Amino acid sequence: MLIVVVCVLALNLYSCFRPSRVGMDKLPADQQAAIVKFSSDRLRQTLLSAAEEEATVSTIDRGALKEAAAKQKLQVRLSLVHWRERAGFEKVRTGV
């Protein structure tokens, strides 16, 4: 049973926090600065509110927390842009 739990957690960590094209460097400078200033607990809370697993979030280091928070922020931002475009609003500059 413990081996299954460890395997599931490892897969979740890999899928959520693997290196990708999305990262801190894709965010505007002010949003990068805000994420850097967040405490580790606040970063964890941000990820938990985005429906990440508590067991996964509690085991990662600060660097991975910052990258995951940046990825989550970009996903929210891009989905808002996509929604606005589909709703007929003018195209919004995303900065990405």
C-alpha positions as CSV (number, residue, x, y, z in Angstrom):
1,M,0.0,0.0,0.0
2,L,2.8,2.4,0.9
3,I,4.5,1.7,-2.4
4,V,1.4,2.6,-4.3
5,V,1.0,5.9,-2.4
6,V,4.7,6.8,-3.1
7,C,4.3,6.0,-6.8
8,V,1.2,8.1,-7.1
9,L,2.9,11.0,-5.3
10,A,5.9,10.7,-7.5
11,L,3.7,10.8,-10.7
12,N,1.9,13.8,-9.3
13,L,5.1,15.6,-8.6
14,Y,6.4,14.9,-12.0
15,S,3.3,16.0,-13.9
16,C,2.8,19.1,-11.8
17,F,6.3,20.4,-11.4
18,R,8.3,19.0,-14.4
19,P,10.2,21.6,-16.3
20,S,8.1,23.1,-19.1
21,R,7.9,26.2,-21.3
22,V,5.9,27.9,-18.6
23,G,7.9,29.5,-15.8
24,M,8.7,32.6,-13.9
25,D,10.4,34.1,-16.9
26,K,7.1,34.2,-18.8
27,L,5.5,36.4,-16.2
28,P,5.7,40.2,-16.2
29,A,8.4,41.6,-13.8
30,D,5.9,42.8,-11.2
31,Q,4.2,39.4,-11.0
32,Q,7.6,37.7,-10.7
33,A,8.5,40.1,-7.9
34,A,5.3,39.4,-6.1
35,I,5.8,35.6,-6.2
36,V,9.4,36.0,-5.0
37,K,8.1,38.0,-2.0
38,F,5.5,35.4,-1.1
39,S,6.3,33.2,1.9
40,S,6.6,29.5,1.3
41,D,3.3,29.0,3.2
42,R,1.5,31.5,1.0
43,L,2.8,29.8,-2.1
44,R,1.6,26.4,-0.8
45,Q,-1.8,28.0,0.0
46,T,-2.0,29.4,-3.5
47,L,-1.3,25.9,-5.0
48,L,-3.8,24.2,-2.6
49,S,-6.5,26.7,-3.6
50,A,-5.8,25.7,-7.3
51,A,-6.7,22.1,-6.4
52,E,-3.2,20.7,-6.0
53,E,-2.8,17.7,-3.6
54,E,-1.7,18.7,-0.1
55,A,0.7,15.8,0.2
56,T,2.4,16.9,-3.1
57,V,2.6,20.6,-2.2
58,S,3.9,20.0,1.3
59,T,7.0,18.0,0.0
60,I,8.4,20.4,-2.6
61,D,11.1,23.0,-2.1
62,R,10.8,26.8,-2.4
63,G,12.1,26.9,-6.0
64,A,9.6,24.4,-7.2
65,L,6.9,26.2,-5.3
66,K,7.7,29.5,-7.0
67,E,7.7,27.8,-10.5
68,A,4.4,26.0,-9.8
69,A,2.8,29.3,-8.6
70,A,4.0,31.0,-11.7
71,K,2.7,28.2,-13.9
72,Q,-0.7,28.4,-12.1
73,K,-0.9,32.2,-12.5
74,L,-0.1,31.9,-16.2
75,Q,-2.7,29.3,-16.7
76,V,-5.4,31.4,-15.0
77,R,-4.2,34.5,-17.0
78,L,-4.3,32.6,-20.4
79,S,-7.7,31.1,-19.7
80,L,-9.1,34.6,-19.0
81,V,-7.6,35.9,-22.2
82,H,-9.1,32.9,-24.1
83,W,-12.5,33.4,-22.5
84,R,-12.5,37.1,-23.3
85,E,-11.6,36.5,-27.0
86,R,-14.3,33.8,-27.3
87,A,-16.8,36.2,-25.7
88,G,-16.1,38.8,-28.4
89,F,-14.0,41.2,-26.4
90,E,-11.0,42.8,-28.2
91,K,-7.7,40.9,-28.0
92,V,-5.9,41.4,-24.7
93,R,-2.2,41.7,-24.5
94,T,-1.0,38.9,-22.3
95,G,2.7,39.7,-21.9
96,V,3.6,36.1,-22.8
